[in-house]
Amino acid sequence: MIESYIPIFVVIAGGIIFGVIMVKLNEWLGPHHPTDEKLTTYESGMEPVRTARERFSVRFYMVAVLFILFDIEVVFLYPWAVVFKQLGVAGFVTMALFIGILLIGYYYIWRKGALEWD
């Protein structure tokens, strides 16, 4: 039984070995000319004004997560819009309920102040 897995193990081992060899070749053969300018943080061509280790407020992450949540939920509208006529009234009511729940959630986070930056 284990003999049938030998080709899989060989392919996995070959992939790992190939990856390690490619990384090491880059380290051994690649150019190394670090300068102070190359080692600085790049911020759209502007000089950095603070350290890169600065802590962000939890509100920043909350807004980012909420944006992703509502952005992903909007993706469900595209397939519905494509087959809108075929779904009939049942599809319309279902999507209206879905959008209603989204609006209730949006109103809730708005009232809680989760979208405030300061």
DRENTORKOL-3810 file (N, C-alpha, C; in nm, 4 decimals):
REM DRENTORKOL-3810
@n.u->0.0821; n.v->-0.1202; n.w->0.0000; ca.u->0.0000; ca.v->0.0000; ca.w->0.0000; c.u->0.0866; c.v->0.1269; c.w->0.0000
@n.u->0.1933; n.v->0.1270; n.w->0.0798; ca.u->0.2784; ca.v->0.2456; ca.w->0.0881; c.u->0.3555; c.v->0.2689; c.w->-0.0417
@n.u->0.3756; n.v->0.1644; n.w->-0.1206; ca.u->0.4501; ca.v->0.1789; ca.w->-0.2452; c.u->0.3799; c.v->0.2726; c.w->-0.3431
@n.u->0.2475; n.v->0.2808; n.w->-0.3339; ca.u->0.1752; ca.v->0.3683; ca.w->-0.4266; c.u->0.1945; c.v->0.5161; c.w->-0.3931
@n.u->0.2430; n.v->0.5473; n.w->-0.2722; ca.u->0.2662; ca.v->0.6858; ca.w->-0.2332; c.u->0.4088; c.v->0.7322; c.w->-0.2613
@n.u->0.4966; n.v->0.6418; n.w->-0.2996; ca.u->0.6366; ca.v->0.6777; ca.w->-0.3236; c.u->0.6507; c.v->0.7849; c.w->-0.4316
@n.u->0.5805; n.v->0.7781; n.w->-0.5458; ca.u->0.5938; ca.v->0.8875; ca.w->-0.6437; c.u->0.5513; c.v->1.0235; c.w->-0.5889
@n.u->0.4498; n.v->1.0260; n.w->-0.5041; ca.u->0.4073; ca.v->1.1536; ca.w->-0.4451; c.u->0.5155; c.v->1.2093; c.w->-0.3552
@n.u->0.5767; n.v->1.1230; n.w->-0.2732; ca.u->0.6840; ca.v->1.1681; ca.w->-0.1851; c.u->0.8045; c.v->1.2164; c.w->-0.2650
@n.u->0.8344; n.v->1.1510; n.w->-0.3772; ca.u->0.9458; ca.v->1.1917; ca.w->-0.4619; c.u->0.9193; c.v->1.3300; c.w->-0.5218
@n.u->0.7980; n.v->1.3548; n.w->-0.5676; ca.u->0.7642; ca.v->1.4855; ca.w->-0.6255; c.u->0.7702; c.v->1.5945; c.w->-0.5188
@n.u->0.7174; n.v->1.5664; n.w->-0.3996; ca.u->0.7212; ca.v->1.6657; ca.w->-0.2916; c.u->0.8660; c.v->1.6948; c.w->-0.2524
@n.u->0.9477; n.v->1.5896; n.w->-0.2367; ca.u->1.0886; ca.v->1.6098; ca.w->-0.2015; c.u->1.1610; c.v->1.6869; c.w->-0.3117
@n.u->1.1330; n.v->1.6551; n.w->-0.4371; ca.u->1.1951; ca.v->1.7274; ca.w->-0.5474; c.u->1.1568; c.v->1.8746; c.w->-0.5477
@n.u->1.0312; n.v->1.9036; n.w->-0.5185; ca.u->0.9874; ca.v->2.0434; ca.w->-0.5121; c.u->1.0542; c.v->2.1197; c.w->-0.4000
@n.u->1.0662; n.v->2.0570; n.w->-0.2847; ca.u->1.1322; ca.v->2.1229; ca.w->-0.1715; c.u->1.2797; c.v->2.1465; c.w->-0.2023
@n.u->1.3461; n.v->2.0448; n.w->-0.2554; ca.u->1.4886; ca.v->2.0586; ca.w->-0.2892; c.u->1.5083; c.v->2.1664; c.w->-0.3948
@n.u->1.4238; n.v->2.1687; n.w->-0.4986; ca.u->1.4346; ca.v->2.2709; ca.w->-0.6022; c.u->1.4149; c.v->2.4108; c.w->-0.5438
@n.u->1.3162; n.v->2.4273; n.w->-0.4555; ca.u->1.2923; ca.v->2.5582; ca.w->-0.3947; c.u->1.4101; c.v->2.6049; c.w->-0.3116
@n.u->1.4668; n.v->2.5152; n.w->-0.2310; ca.u->1.5820; ca.v->2.5522; ca.w->-0.1478; c.u->1.7020; c.v->2.5868; c.w->-0.2354
@n.u->1.7255; n.v->2.5090; n.w->-0.3402; ca.u->1.8382; ca.v->2.5371; ca.w->-0.4297; c.u->1.8212; c.v->2.6738; c.w->-0.4963
@n.u->1.7016; n.v->2.7077; n.w->-0.5421; ca.u->1.6806; ca.v->2.8368; ca.w->-0.6080; c.u->1.7021; c.v->2.9536; c.w->-0.5117
@n.u->1.6569; n.v->2.9396; n.w->-0.3881; ca.u->1.6764; ca.v->3.0468; ca.w->-0.2899; c.u->1.8251; c.v->3.0630; c.w->-0.2593
@n.u->1.8943; n.v->2.9525; n.w->-0.2404; ca.u->2.0370; ca.v->2.9596; ca.w->-0.2092; c.u->2.1185; c.v->3.0127; c.w->-0.3274
@n.u->2.0816; n.v->2.9748; n.w->-0.4499; ca.u->2.1514; ca.v->3.0285; ca.w->-0.5674; c.u->2.1386; c.v->3.1803; c.w->-0.5740
@n.u->2.0232; n.v->3.2315; n.w->-0.5400; ca.u->2.0035; ca.v->3.3761; ca.w->-0.5386; c.u->2.0938; c.v->3.4404; c.w->-0.4344
@n.u->2.1052; n.v->3.3781; n.w->-0.3180; ca.u->2.1921; ca.v->3.4338; ca.w->-0.2137; c.u->2.3391; c.v->3.4278; c.w->-0.2554
@n.u->2.3799; n.v->3.3180; n.w->-0.3193; ca.u->2.5206; ca.v->3.3007; ca.w->-0.3550; c.u->2.5614; c.v->3.3816; c.w->-0.4766
@n.u->2.4765; n.v->3.3871; n.w->-0.5782; ca.u->2.5157; ca.v->3.4480; ca.w->-0.7049; c.u->2.4619; c.v->3.5894; c.w->-0.7260
@n.u->2.3639; n.v->3.6310; n.w->-0.6479; ca.u->2.3027; ca.v->3.7618; ca.w->-0.6674; c.u->2.3917; c.v->3.8750; c.w->-0.6204
@n.u->2.3734; n.v->3.9945; n.w->-0.6756; ca.u->2.4551; ca.v->4.1091; ca.w->-0.6335; c.u->2.4136; c.v->4.1562; c.w->-0.4938
@n.u->2.5137; n.v->4.1984; n.w->-0.4187; ca.u->2.4888; ca.v->4.2497; ca.w->-0.2838; c.u->2.5579; c.v->4.3851; c.w->-0.2704
@n.u->2.4821; n.v->4.4914; n.w->-0.2875; ca.u->2.5360; ca.v->4.6263; ca.w->-0.2746; c.u->2.4418; c.v->4.7094; c.w->-0.1875
@n.u->2.4279; n.v->4.6755; n.w->-0.0601; ca.u->2.3366; ca.v->4.7526; ca.w->0.0238; c.u->2.3926; c.v->4.8917; c.w->0.0539
@n.u->2.3069; n.v->4.9906; n.w->0.0394; ca.u->2.3430; ca.v->5.1277; ca.w->0.0754; c.u->2.2371; c.v->5.1781; c.w->0.1726
@n.u->2.2656; n.v->5.2911; n.w->0.2337; ca.u->2.1675; ca.v->5.3474; ca.w->0.3270; c.u->2.0368; c.v->5.3794; c.w->0.2574
@n.u->2.0468; n.v->5.4273; n.w->0.1341; ca.u->1.9253; ca.v->5.4625; ca.w->0.0601; c.u->1.8431; c.v->5.3393; c.w->0.0251
@n.u->1.9089; n.v->5.2304; n.w->-0.0104; ca.u->1.8368; ca.v->5.1078; ca.w->-0.0432; c.u->1.7709; c.v->5.0458; c.w->0.0796
@n.u->1.8272; n.v->5.0684; n.w->0.1955; ca.u->1.7746; ca.v->5.0077; ca.w->0.3176; c.u->1.6660; c.v->5.0907; c.w->0.3856
@n.u->1.6360; n.v->5.2095; n.w->0.3332; ca.u->1.5318; ca.v->5.2920; ca.w->0.3942; c.u->1.3937; c.v->5.2425; c.w->0.3525
@n.u->1.2946; n.v->5.2799; n.w->0.4302; ca.u->1.1571; ca.v->5.2440; ca.w->0.4007; c.u->1.1070; c.v->5.3278; c.w->0.2843
@n.u->1.0416; n.v->5.2647; n.w->0.1890; ca.u->0.9889; ca.v->5.3361; ca.w->0.0729; c.u->0.8427; c.v->5.3696; c.w->0.0974
@n.u->0.8114; n.v->5.4978; n.w->0.0915; ca.u->0.6741; ca.v->5.5423; ca.w->0.1108; c.u->0.6350; c.v->5.6351; c.w->-0.0032
@n.u->0.6114; n.v->5.5798; n.w->-0.1185; ca.u->0.5649; ca.v->5.6533; ca.w->-0.2354; c.u->0.6605; c.v->5.7657; c.w->-0.2743
@n.u->0.7885; n.v->5.7440; n.w->-0.2589; ca.u->0.8866; ca.v->5.8439; ca.w->-0.2972; c.u->0.9066; c.v->5.9538; c.w->-0.1953
@n.u->0.8373; n.v->5.9459; n.w->-0.0829; ca.u->0.8499; ca.v->6.0484; ca.w->0.0211; c.u->0.9425; c.v->5.9982; c.w->0.1316
@n.u->1.0044; n.v->6.0911; n.w->0.1999; ca.u->1.0884; ca.v->6.0545; ca.w->0.3134; c.u->0.9994; c.v->6.0008; c.w->0.4258
@n.u->1.0393; n.v->5.8923; n.w->0.4900; ca.u->0.9604; ca.v->5.8412; ca.w->0.6023; c.u->0.9595; c.v->5.9420; c.w->0.7166
@n.u->0.8427; n.v->5.9616; n.w->0.7762; ca.u->0.8317; ca.v->6.0586; ca.w->0.8848; c.u->0.8267; c.v->5.9923; c.w->1.0214
@n.u->0.7947; n.v->5.8625; n.w->1.0259; ca.u->0.7901; ca.v->5.7891; ca.w->1.1518; c.u->0.8522; c.v->5.6520; c.w->1.1320
@n.u->0.8606; n.v->5.5800; n.w->1.2383; ca.u->0.9153; ca.v->5.4454; ca.w->1.2319; c.u->0.8145; c.v->5.3488; c.w->1.1699
@n.u->0.8642; n.v->5.2432; n.w->1.1097; ca.u->0.7770; ca.v->5.1422; ca.w->1.0503; c.u->0.7138; c.v->5.0536; c.w->1.1570
@n.u->0.7598; n.v->5.0626; n.w->1.2790; ca.u->0.7106; ca.v->4.9784; ca.w->1.3880; c.u->0.5978; c.v->5.0453; c.w->1.4673
@n.u->0.5448; n.v->5.1533; n.w->1.4155; ca.u->0.4391; ca.v->5.2264; ca.w->1.4860; c.u->0.3120; c.v->5.1413; c.w->1.4960
@n.u->0.2469; n.v->5.1495; n.w->1.6093; ca.u->0.1245; ca.v->5.0725; ca.w->1.6306; c.u->0.0055; c.v->5.1456; c.w->1.5679
@n.u->-0.0840; n.v->5.0648; n.w->1.5094; ca.u->-0.2070; ca.v->5.1185; ca.w->1.4533; c.u->-0.3185; c.v->5.1013; c.w->1.5538
@n.u->-0.4143; n.v->5.1899; n.w->1.5459; ca.u->-0.5313; ca.v->5.1797; ca.w->1.6322; c.u->-0.6153; c.v->5.0585; c.w->1.5909
@n.u->-0.6840; n.v->5.0009; n.w->1.6863; ca.u->-0.7727; ca.v->4.8878; ca.w->1.6578; c.u->-0.8841; c.v->4.9326; c.w->1.5637
@n.u->-0.9223; n.v->5.0573; n.w->1.5685; ca.u->-1.0276; ca.v->5.1085; ca.w->1.4806; c.u->-0.9894; c.v->5.0952; c.w->1.3325
@n.u->-0.8613; n.v->5.1123; n.w->1.3034; ca.u->-0.8157; ca.v->5.0961; ca.w->1.1658; c.u->-0.8460; c.v->4.9551; c.w->1.1171
@n.u->-0.8167; n.v->4.8558; n.w->1.1993; ca.u->-0.8419; ca.v->4.7174; ca.w->1.1613; c.u->-0.9909; c.v->4.6872; c.w->1.1548
@n.u->-1.0679; n.v->4.7471; n.w->1.2440; ca.u->-1.2129; ca.v->4.7255; ca.w->1.2416; c.u->-1.2732; c.v->4.7790; c.w->1.1119
@n.u->-1.2310; n.v->4.8971; n.w->1.0714; ca.u->-1.2820; ca.v->4.9537; ca.w->0.9462; c.u->-1.2387; c.v->4.8673; c.w->0.8284
@n.u->-1.1157; n.v->4.8184; n.w->0.8309; ca.u->-1.0671; ca.v->4.7335; ca.w->0.7214; c.u->-1.1466; c.v->4.6034; c.w->0.7141
@n.u->-1.1725; n.v->4.5407; n.w->0.8278; ca.u->-1.2489; ca.v->4.4153; ca.w->0.8296; c.u->-1.3918; c.v->4.4399; c.w->0.7840
@n.u->-1.4522; n.v->4.5480; n.w->0.8282; ca.u->-1.5892; ca.v->4.5780; ca.w->0.7869; c.u->-1.5964; c.v->4.6079; c.w->0.6375
@n.u->-1.4955; n.v->4.6773; n.w->0.5858; ca.u->-1.4926; ca.v->4.7032; ca.w->0.4416; c.u->-1.4866; c.v->4.5722; c.w->0.3644
@n.u->-1.3985; n.v->4.4825; n.w->0.4069; ca.u->-1.3860; ca.v->4.3530; ca.w->0.3385; c.u->-1.5165; c.v->4.2749; c.w->0.3503
@n.u->-1.5779; n.v->4.2769; n.w->0.4668; ca.u->-1.7034; ca.v->4.2047; ca.w->0.4870; c.u->-1.8108; c.v->4.2533; c.w->0.3902
@n.u->-1.8330; n.v->4.3833; n.w->0.3853; ca.u->-1.9377; ca.v->4.4360; ca.w->0.2978; c.u->-1.8984; c.v->4.4264; c.w->0.1504
@n.u->-1.7709; n.v->4.4332; n.w->0.1216; ca.u->-1.7258; ca.v->4.4192; ca.w->-0.0163; c.u->-1.7507; c.v->4.2770; c.w->-0.0663
@n.u->-1.7238; n.v->4.1791; n.w->0.0156; ca.u->-1.7470; ca.v->4.0400; ca.w->-0.0232; c.u->-1.8962; c.v->4.0111; c.w->-0.0362
@n.u->-1.9753; n.v->4.0692; n.w->0.0485; ca.u->-2.1195; ca.v->4.0461; ca.w->0.0406; c.u->-2.1776; c.v->4.1016; c.w->-0.0898
@n.u->-2.1192; n.v->4.2083; n.w->-0.1399; ca.u->-2.1676; ca.v->4.2661; ca.w->-0.2656; c.u->-2.1403; c.v->4.1717; c.w->-0.3824
@n.u->-2.0393; n.v->4.0869; n.w->-0.3694; ca.u->-2.0077; ca.v->3.9911; ca.w->-0.4756; c.u->-2.1266; c.v->3.8979; c.w->-0.5009
@n.u->-2.2067; n.v->3.8710; n.w->-0.3992; ca.u->-2.3226; ca.v->3.7838; ca.w->-0.4156; c.u->-2.4314; c.v->3.8487; c.w->-0.5014
@n.u->-2.4239; n.v->3.9776; n.w->-0.5221; ca.u->-2.5235; ca.v->4.0450; ca.w->-0.6052; c.u->-2.5030; c.v->4.0185; c.w->-0.7542
@n.u->-2.3805; n.v->3.9933; n.w->-0.7967; ca.u->-2.3537; ca.v->3.9744; ca.w->-0.9392; c.u->-2.4204; c.v->3.8501; c.w->-0.9974
@n.u->-2.4063; n.v->3.7323; n.w->-0.9364; ca.u->-2.4757; ca.v->3.6166; ca.w->-0.9941; c.u->-2.6276; c.v->3.6333; c.w->-0.9904
@n.u->-2.6771; n.v->3.6980; n.w->-0.8860; ca.u->-2.8208; ca.v->3.7212; ca.w->-0.8757; c.u->-2.8677; c.v->3.8120; c.w->-0.9893
@n.u->-2.7881; n.v->3.9148; n.w->-1.0197; ca.u->-2.8270; ca.v->4.0073; ca.w->-1.1264; c.u->-2.8264; c.v->3.9385; c.w->-1.2630
@n.u->-2.7388; n.v->3.8412; n.w->-1.2809; ca.u->-2.7310; ca.v->3.7715; ca.w->-1.4098; c.u->-2.8562; c.v->3.6887; c.w->-1.4351
@n.u->-2.9085; n.v->3.6239; n.w->-1.3314; ca.u->-3.0240; ca.v->3.5352; ca.w->-1.3483; c.u->-3.1504; c.v->3.5951; c.w->-1.2857
@n.u->-3.1559; n.v->3.7262; n.w->-1.2776; ca.u->-3.2675; ca.v->3.7937; ca.w->-1.2109; c.u->-3.4027; c.v->3.7561; c.w->-1.2697
@n.u->-3.4143; n.v->3.7582; n.w->-1.3994; ca.u->-3.5433; ca.v->3.7302; ca.w->-1.4637; c.u->-3.5852; c.v->3.5851; c.w->-1.4463
@n.u->-3.4903; n.v->3.4947; n.w->-1.4393; ca.u->-3.5230; ca.v->3.3535; ca.w->-1.4246; c.u->-3.5668; c.v->3.3180; c.w->-1.2828
@n.u->-3.5255; n.v->3.3953; n.w->-1.1840; ca.u->-3.5583; ca.v->3.3637; ca.w->-1.0448; c.u->-3.7006; c.v->3.4030; c.w->-1.0075
@n.u->-3.7525; n.v->3.5027; n.w->-1.0718; ca.u->-3.8895; ca.v->3.5447; ca.w->-1.0451; c.u->-3.9023; c.v->3.6173; c.w->-0.9123
@n.u->-4.0234; n.v->3.6131; n.w->-0.8587; ca.u->-4.0551; ca.v->3.6855; ca.w->-0.7352; c.u->-3.9806; c.v->3.6260; c.w->-0.6161
@n.u->-3.9657; n.v->3.4935; n.w->-0.6116; ca.u->-3.8969; ca.v->3.4299; ca.w->-0.4990; c.u->-3.7517; c.v->3.4771; c.w->-0.4906
@n.u->-3.6837; n.v->3.4881; n.w->-0.6034; ca.u->-3.5465; ca.v->3.5371; ca.w->-0.6049; c.u->-3.5378; c.v->3.6821; c.w->-0.5634
@n.u->-3.6360; n.v->3.7612; n.w->-0.6059; ca.u->-3.6375; ca.v->3.9025; ca.w->-0.5679; c.u->-3.6570; c.v->3.9187; c.w->-0.4180
@n.u->-3.7517; n.v->3.8442; n.w->-0.3619; ca.u->-3.7786; ca.v->3.8531; ca.w->-0.2176; c.u->-3.6569; c.v->3.8065; c.w->-0.1385
@n.u->-3.5935; n.v->3.6990; n.w->-0.1824; ca.u->-3.4746; ca.v->3.6486; ca.w->-0.1130; c.u->-3.3627; c.v->3.7518; c.w->-0.1143
@n.u->-3.3390; n.v->3.8133; n.w->-0.2290; ca.u->-3.2323; ca.v->3.9128; ca.w->-0.2368; c.u->-3.2701; c.v->4.0392; c.w->-0.1612
@n.u->-3.3969; n.v->4.0759; n.w->-0.1611; ca.u->-3.4400; ca.v->4.1918; ca.w->-0.0821; c.u->-3.4166; c.v->4.1662; c.w->0.0666
@n.u->-3.4435; n.v->4.0446; n.w->0.1115; ca.u->-3.4167; ca.v->4.0083; ca.w->0.2508; c.u->-3.2662; c.v->4.0134; c.w->0.2792
@n.u->-3.1869; n.v->3.9627; n.w->0.1884; ca.u->-3.0410; ca.v->3.9650; ca.w->0.2030; c.u->-2.9901; c.v->4.1083; c.w->0.2132
@n.u->-3.0350; n.v->4.1948; n.w->0.1237; ca.u->-2.9925; ca.v->4.3349; ca.w->0.1268; c.u->-3.0447; c.v->4.4043; c.w->0.2523
@n.u->-3.1653; n.v->4.3692; n.w->0.2943; ca.u->-3.2194; ca.v->4.4262; ca.w->0.4182; c.u->-3.1337; c.v->4.3904; c.w->0.5385
@n.u->-3.0905; n.v->4.2653; n.w->0.5475; ca.u->-3.0030; ca.v->4.2244; ca.w->0.6586; c.u->-2.8703; c.v->4.2982; c.w->0.6519
@n.u->-2.8165; n.v->4.3155; n.w->0.5316; ca.u->-2.6933; ca.v->4.3927; ca.w->0.5175; c.u->-2.7114; c.v->4.5370; c.w->0.5626
@n.u->-2.8236; n.v->4.5979; n.w->0.5252; ca.u->-2.8487; ca.v->4.7362; ca.w->0.5662; c.u->-2.8672; c.v->4.7489; c.w->0.7168
@n.u->-2.9319; n.v->4.6507; n.w->0.7776; ca.u->-2.9462; ca.v->4.6522; ca.w->0.9238; c.u->-2.8090; c.v->4.6430; c.w->0.9901
@n.u->-2.7222; n.v->4.5551; n.w->0.9384; ca.u->-2.5864; ca.v->4.5440; ca.w->0.9920; c.u->-2.5068; c.v->4.6710; c.w->0.9710
@n.u->-2.5207; n.v->4.7318; n.w->0.8547; ca.u->-2.4509; ca.v->4.8567; ca.w->0.8270; c.u->-2.4991; c.v->4.9677; c.w->0.9202
@n.u->-2.6287; n.v->4.9766; n.w->0.9400; ca.u->-2.6836; ca.v->5.0774; ca.w->1.0317; c.u->-2.6338; c.v->5.0529; c.w->1.1735
@n.u->-2.6255; n.v->4.9275; n.w->1.2151; ca.u->-2.5793; ca.v->4.8933; ca.w->1.3492; c.u->-2.4347; c.v->4.9380; c.w->1.3708
@n.u->-2.3462; n.v->4.9057; n.w->1.2752; ca.u->-2.2066; ca.v->4.9445; ca.w->1.2954; c.u->-2.1881; c.v->5.0954; c.w->1.2829
@n.u->-2.2741; n.v->5.1585; n.w->1.2049; ca.u->-2.2675; ca.v->5.3040; ca.w->1.1949; c.u->-2.3062; c.v->5.3680; c.w->1.3277
@n.u->-2.4142; n.v->5.3196; n.w->1.3892; ca.u->-2.4600; ca.v->5.3733; ca.w->1.5167; c.u->-2.3608; c.v->5.3432; c.w->1.6301
@n.u->-2.2918; n.v->5.2289; n.w->1.6221; ca.u->-2.1925; ca.v->5.1934; ca.w->1.7246; c.u->-2.0641; c.v->5.2756; c.w->1.7104
@n.u->-2.0462; n.v->5.3435; n.w->1.5976; ca.u->-1.9280; ca.v->5.4259; ca.w->1.5765; c.u->-1.8076; c.v->5.3476; c.w->1.5255
@n.u->-1.8302; n.v->5.2294; n.w->1.4696; ca.u->-1.7197; ca.v->5.1478; ca.w->1.4211; c.u->-1.6539; c.v->5.2068; c.w->1.2973
@n.u->-1.7194; n.v->5.2982; n.w->1.2310; ca.u->-1.6636; ca.v->5.3581; ca.w->1.1104; c.u->-1.5932; c.v->5.4915; c.w->1.1368
@n.u->-1.5853; n.v->5.5315; n.w->1.2625; ca.u->-1.5189; ca.v->5.6572; ca.w->1.2990; c.u->-1.3683; c.v->5.6338; c.w->1.3063
@n.u->-1.2912; n.v->5.7263; n.w->1.2515; ca.u->-1.1457; ca.v->5.7118; ca.w->1.2505; c.u->-1.0782; c.v->5.7616; c.w->1.3770
@n.u->-1.1349; n.v->5.8574; n.w->1.4437; ca.u->-1.0658; ca.v->5.9144; ca.w->1.5608; c.u->-1.1228; c.v->5.8676; c.w->1.6907
END
